[in-house]
Amino acid sequence: MQKSLFYLLIALLMCPAGMSLAQDISTDPRFLAGGWKINMELQLPAVRSENSAVTKKYPEERWDDLYNTLESRIYLFSEDGSFRATWVAGGQFSSVSGSWKYGENGILTISTVGNEISYRVVLQDGNMSWIPLQRTSGIVHQIHLNRI
């Protein structure tokens, strides 16, 4: 009997539906709760390729500032739906607070005072990427993160 249950469990885990359920944590918004930081290995090449015309004109010292700003950025998501991002830019500490919602369709919406932006969330190899549903005004569009 135990052997039958073992083989049944193996068969369920190997079938596509079982694999989908085991890998699809994105339908549960609680996976976002906690701290996230920029994945610099993915983020810098993305910034350069997304803005190639703009970034070619960037002086090298501006890249140093952007690098330091991105490296210091922390995103904190609470299970109660509150959100906070912190970073250092030009030697000054900055933060923004607001709320977040995550839908079953994989869309993350972050709301701050006077601003709301929605991203498609992609989870891959322990990384999370946010792809904006509309073009953003800054130099950073896609955001690549790792859990802290």
C-alpha positions in Angstrom: 0.0 0.0 0.0 2.8 2.4 0.9 4.6 1.6 -2.3 1.4 2.4 -4.3 1.1 5.7 -2.6 4.7 6.5 -3.3 4.4 5.7 -7.0 1.1 7.7 -7.2 2.9 10.7 -5.6 5.8 10.4 -8.1 3.4 10.2 -11.0 1.5 13.3 -9.8 4.7 15.3 -9.5 5.8 14.3 -12.9 2.6 15.2 -14.8 2.3 18.7 -16.2 -0.5 19.8 -13.9 1.5 18.7 -10.8 4.6 20.5 -12.1 2.6 23.6 -12.7 1.1 23.7 -9.2 4.6 23.1 -7.7 6.2 25.9 -9.7 3.5 28.5 -9.9 3.9 30.5 -6.7 3.0 33.7 -8.6 -0.7 33.2 -8.0 -0.3 33.7 -4.3 0.5 37.3 -3.5 2.2 36.5 -0.3 5.4 35.5 -2.2 6.0 39.2 -2.6 6.0 39.9 1.2 9.4 40.8 2.5 12.4 42.6 1.2 13.8 42.8 -2.3 16.9 44.4 -3.7 18.0 45.2 -7.3 19.8 42.3 -9.1 22.7 44.4 -10.4 23.9 41.6 -12.6 20.6 41.8 -14.7 19.7 45.4 -14.0 22.7 47.3 -15.5 22.7 45.6 -18.9 18.9 46.1 -19.1 19.2 49.8 -18.4 21.9 50.2 -21.0 20.0 48.2 -23.7 16.6 49.8 -22.9 18.0 53.3 -23.3 20.9 52.8 -25.7 20.4 56.2 -27.4 20.2 58.0 -24.1 22.9 56.1 -22.2 25.5 56.6 -24.9 25.4 60.3 -24.0 25.7 59.6 -20.3 28.9 60.9 -18.7 30.7 58.2 -16.8 30.2 59.9 -13.4 26.4 59.8 -14.0 26.8 56.0 -14.4 28.5 55.8 -11.0 25.6 57.8 -9.4 23.0 55.5 -11.1 24.9 52.4 -10.1 25.1 53.6 -6.4 21.4 54.5 -6.5 20.3 51.2 -7.9 22.6 49.2 -5.6 21.1 50.9 -2.5 17.5 50.5 -3.5 15.4 48.3 -1.3 11.7 47.3 -1.8 9.7 46.2 1.2 6.3 44.6 0.8 4.1 43.9 3.8 1.3 41.3 3.8 -1.2 44.0 4.7 -0.7 45.6 1.3 1.7 48.4 2.3 4.8 49.2 0.3 8.0 51.1 0.9 11.0 51.7 -1.3 14.3 53.3 0.0 17.5 54.4 -1.8 20.4 56.8 -1.6 20.8 59.3 -4.5 23.5 61.9 -4.6 24.3 61.1 -1.0 20.8 61.8 0.2 18.5 59.1 1.7 15.1 58.9 -0.1 12.0 56.8 0.4 8.5 56.4 -1.0 5.6 54.6 0.6 2.3 53.4 -0.7 0.3 50.3 -1.3 0.5 47.3 -3.6 -1.9 44.8 -5.1 -1.1 41.6 -7.0 -3.7 39.9 -9.2 -4.0 36.3 -10.3 -3.1 37.5 -13.8 0.5 38.2 -12.6 0.0 42.0 -12.5 1.6 44.0 -9.7 0.1 47.5 -9.1 2.1 49.9 -6.9 0.3 53.0 -5.7 2.0 56.0 -4.2 0.7 59.6 -3.6 -0.3 60.8 -7.1 1.2 57.8 -8.9 0.1 54.3 -9.9 2.1 51.9 -12.0 1.4 48.3 -13.0 4.0 45.7 -13.9 3.8 42.2 -15.3 5.7 40.0 -12.8 8.1 37.3 -14.2 9.7 34.8 -11.8 12.7 32.9 -13.1 15.6 31.1 -11.5 15.0 32.8 -8.1 14.8 36.2 -9.6 11.8 38.5 -10.0 11.5 40.9 -12.9 8.9 43.7 -13.2 8.0 44.7 -16.8 5.9 47.9 -16.9 2.6 47.8 -18.7 3.1 51.4 -19.9 6.4 53.2 -20.7 7.9 54.9 -17.6 9.5 58.4 -17.7 12.7 57.4 -15.9 15.8 55.7 -17.2 15.0 52.4 -15.5 12.0 50.7 -17.0 12.2 46.9 -16.3 13.2 46.2 -12.7 15.2 43.0 -11.8 15.1 41.9 -8.1 16.4 39.3 -5.7 15.0 38.5 -2.3 17.0 39.9 0.6 
